[in-house]
Amino acid sequence: MSRTSALLIALVALSPVAEAQQKPFGGYPNADMQYCAALSDLYIRYVGRSETGPRTPVTPDVVGGVALAQCKQESTVAQAIPVLERKLLDARFTLPPRS
């Protein structure tokens, strides 16, 4: 193996570690994204899935799916938070604390 190949492999292997160390709040660039990620986790785990199983024909919640996608982008996270909060409150869940 050439020195260049070994260096390239090492850089690729270490790049996720370096990227995670640069972002505060566990990999999220701001507190809103961290809060939106917590809402997303609750929504996916308890509200966004059918309890009857993956083979049951269920109409997906498009609005919830869009909000989940918006949580991943810093520019649209402010639009996603109220949607996910409403979905969780409608399902009678307590919202996680917002830091």
Backbone bond lengths (Angstrom), bond angles and torsions (degrees), N, CA, C in turn:
res aa  C-N    CA-C-N  psi(-1)  N-CA   C-N-CA  omega(-1)  CA-C   N-CA-C  phi
1 M - - - 1.447 - - 1.522 108.46 -
2 S 1.304 115.23 133.42 1.454 118.59 -178.50 1.525 110.72 -77.24
3 R 1.293 114.66 162.77 1.460 120.63 -179.18 1.532 110.97 -63.85
4 T 1.324 116.86 -37.06 1.460 121.60 179.37 1.526 110.92 -64.68
5 S 1.319 117.64 -42.96 1.465 121.30 179.14 1.518 111.01 -63.96
6 A 1.323 116.99 -42.17 1.451 120.88 179.54 1.529 110.99 -64.57
7 L 1.317 116.69 -39.27 1.451 121.03 178.77 1.524 111.14 -66.81
8 L 1.316 116.40 -41.56 1.460 120.79 178.79 1.527 111.37 -63.68
9 I 1.317 117.66 -42.62 1.464 121.87 178.05 1.529 110.56 -63.24
10 A 1.305 117.18 -41.78 1.465 121.12 179.76 1.529 110.98 -65.02
11 L 1.323 117.31 -40.34 1.466 120.21 178.99 1.522 111.69 -66.01
12 V 1.306 117.34 -40.86 1.465 120.79 179.18 1.518 110.41 -66.74
13 A 1.310 116.97 -40.42 1.464 120.88 -178.55 1.528 111.84 -68.14
14 L 1.306 117.79 -33.26 1.459 121.20 -176.26 1.521 113.69 -91.94
15 S 1.301 119.56 -11.13 1.466 121.03 -175.02 1.532 113.50 -63.53
16 P 1.333 122.61 -40.65 1.471 119.45 177.11 1.519 112.99 -63.51
17 V 1.329 117.19 -33.36 1.461 120.72 179.10 1.519 109.80 -66.48
18 A 1.309 117.16 -44.72 1.458 120.65 -179.76 1.521 110.88 -66.37
19 E 1.316 117.61 -39.43 1.466 121.17 179.42 1.516 111.37 -65.06
20 A 1.319 118.34 -41.44 1.462 121.94 -179.92 1.519 111.36 -66.90
21 Q 1.327 117.63 -31.61 1.449 120.25 -179.68 1.521 112.13 -74.17
22 Q 1.325 118.14 -23.27 1.452 121.33 -178.16 1.519 112.59 -80.40
23 K 1.322 119.12 -25.86 1.460 122.31 -175.76 1.521 110.53 -94.77
24 P 1.332 118.12 130.53 1.464 120.38 176.49 1.516 111.18 -77.37
25 F 1.320 116.91 174.87 1.463 123.93 175.75 1.518 112.60 59.04
26 G 1.296 119.20 44.90 1.454 120.90 174.88 1.517 113.57 67.01
27 G 1.314 118.66 32.61 1.452 121.24 176.93 1.519 114.15 99.66
28 Y 1.320 118.47 -4.62 1.461 121.03 178.58 1.522 108.39 -102.88
29 P 1.336 117.59 135.35 1.463 119.66 -173.39 1.528 115.42 -71.02
30 N 1.316 118.96 -18.84 1.467 118.79 178.27 1.527 110.65 -150.65
31 A 1.319 115.70 171.21 1.467 121.02 -175.81 1.526 112.09 -66.60
32 D 1.337 117.54 -33.25 1.468 119.74 178.52 1.523 111.14 -63.48
33 M 1.317 116.50 -40.41 1.464 119.21 179.17 1.523 111.12 -68.63
34 Q 1.317 116.61 -34.87 1.459 120.12 177.54 1.531 110.11 -65.69
35 Y 1.322 116.73 -43.79 1.467 121.48 178.56 1.530 110.40 -65.38
36 C 1.312 116.66 -41.69 1.463 120.68 179.14 1.538 110.41 -64.07
37 A 1.311 116.74 -36.58 1.466 119.97 177.07 1.525 111.07 -65.07
38 A 1.329 116.79 -38.79 1.470 120.20 177.42 1.527 110.63 -65.79
39 L 1.342 116.70 -41.21 1.462 119.99 176.79 1.526 110.54 -63.90
40 S 1.324 116.28 -41.35 1.462 121.02 179.63 1.521 111.46 -60.86
41 D 1.329 115.92 -43.38 1.468 119.72 179.44 1.527 111.16 -59.71
42 L 1.323 116.15 -45.94 1.469 119.64 178.22 1.524 111.27 -63.45
43 Y 1.319 116.36 -43.77 1.460 120.77 -178.09 1.527 110.85 -62.66
44 I 1.316 116.54 -47.25 1.469 120.28 -179.12 1.520 110.67 -64.30
45 R 1.314 116.69 -42.14 1.461 120.42 -175.73 1.522 113.40 -70.09
46 Y 1.335 116.95 -40.41 1.460 118.45 -170.41 1.528 116.21 -116.57
47 V 1.306 118.49 -26.69 1.459 120.25 -173.06 1.524 112.45 -111.07
48 G 1.289 117.33 -43.44 1.452 121.75 -170.78 1.505 115.99 -75.76
49 R 1.295 118.96 -6.91 1.466 122.65 -179.51 1.507 110.67 -114.77
50 S 1.309 114.41 153.35 1.457 119.77 174.71 1.519 108.87 -81.09
51 E 1.314 117.04 137.77 1.463 120.59 177.94 1.524 111.92 -80.02
52 T 1.332 116.84 -11.83 1.458 119.63 -176.78 1.514 112.98 -84.96
53 G 1.301 117.85 -12.25 1.456 120.35 175.76 1.512 112.61 122.61
54 P 1.326 116.06 165.24 1.461 120.19 -174.64 1.524 114.06 -72.34
55 R 1.325 119.42 -19.23 1.463 121.25 -176.60 1.523 113.66 -90.70
56 T 1.320 116.77 -6.01 1.450 120.43 179.37 1.523 108.84 -77.22
57 P 1.349 117.30 131.03 1.467 118.22 179.41 1.528 111.11 -69.84
58 V 1.305 116.37 108.34 1.454 122.53 -178.39 1.523 107.74 -126.23
59 T 1.306 117.02 134.94 1.447 120.59 175.91 1.522 108.70 -73.69
60 P 1.327 117.18 124.00 1.466 118.67 -179.10 1.526 111.40 -70.21
61 D 1.296 116.23 150.86 1.458 122.30 177.28 1.530 107.57 -85.54
62 V 1.312 115.95 99.57 1.462 121.07 -175.85 1.521 111.38 -66.17
63 V 1.314 117.21 -39.94 1.465 120.75 -179.16 1.533 109.84 -62.74
64 G 1.324 116.73 -43.11 1.464 120.06 177.17 1.519 111.85 -64.92
65 G 1.318 116.75 -39.03 1.462 120.35 178.35 1.514 112.85 -64.82
66 V 1.330 116.31 -39.02 1.465 120.07 177.00 1.530 109.88 -65.04
67 A 1.320 116.76 -42.41 1.466 120.40 178.97 1.523 111.12 -62.26
68 L 1.323 117.06 -39.10 1.464 120.10 177.38 1.518 110.47 -62.07
69 A 1.321 117.25 -42.01 1.462 120.99 178.92 1.530 110.67 -67.00
70 Q 1.323 117.10 -37.59 1.465 120.53 179.89 1.521 112.19 -67.20
71 C 1.324 117.86 -26.98 1.467 121.00 178.92 1.521 112.47 -65.12
72 K 1.297 117.15 -21.23 1.466 120.66 -176.63 1.522 112.99 -85.43
73 Q 1.327 117.29 -7.84 1.458 120.64 -179.72 1.519 109.29 -119.00
74 E 1.296 116.23 130.04 1.461 120.94 -176.33 1.528 111.87 -62.31
75 S 1.313 117.67 -31.29 1.461 120.48 -176.63 1.536 113.02 -73.71
76 T 1.331 118.73 -20.80 1.463 120.92 -177.07 1.528 113.80 -117.04
77 V 1.313 117.63 5.17 1.462 120.46 -176.06 1.534 111.79 -64.84
78 A 1.320 117.95 -32.27 1.465 120.75 -179.49 1.527 111.79 -66.20
79 Q 1.322 117.78 -27.36 1.460 121.06 177.68 1.526 111.44 -80.25
80 A 1.309 117.66 -27.35 1.462 121.80 -176.28 1.522 112.80 -79.83
81 I 1.311 117.66 -34.17 1.466 121.24 -174.38 1.529 112.48 -58.21
82 P 1.340 120.85 -50.40 1.469 118.91 -179.42 1.524 113.61 -63.21
83 V 1.321 116.75 -32.50 1.470 120.27 179.44 1.522 110.18 -66.45
84 L 1.331 116.50 -47.98 1.470 119.64 -179.18 1.524 111.22 -68.20
85 E 1.341 116.93 -37.18 1.469 119.15 176.47 1.527 110.18 -60.20
86 R 1.323 117.81 -45.07 1.467 121.29 -179.34 1.520 110.82 -64.22
87 K 1.335 117.24 -42.69 1.476 120.56 179.35 1.525 110.48 -60.69
88 L 1.331 117.50 -42.92 1.463 121.18 -179.22 1.529 111.35 -70.55
89 L 1.324 117.65 -41.27 1.462 120.15 178.26 1.527 111.41 -66.16
90 D 1.334 117.33 -37.93 1.465 120.67 176.51 1.527 111.40 -63.15
91 A 1.333 116.36 -31.23 1.462 121.02 178.13 1.529 111.96 -87.65
92 R 1.349 116.13 8.41 1.463 123.98 176.85 1.534 113.88 66.51
93 F 1.310 115.86 38.43 1.464 121.06 175.15 1.510 110.10 -101.17
94 T 1.317 116.23 149.29 1.439 122.41 173.99 1.524 107.81 -84.24
95 L 1.318 116.32 132.66 1.456 119.91 -179.29 1.514 110.77 -73.79
96 P 1.326 117.67 147.21 1.469 119.52 177.31 1.530 109.29 -69.42
97 P 1.324 116.69 157.89 1.473 119.06 178.75 1.523 111.09 -66.07
98 R 1.299 115.71 143.23 1.466 121.16 -179.99 1.509 108.35 -102.64
99 S 1.328 116.37 122.42 1.470 119.49 -177.49 1.497 112.19 -94.68
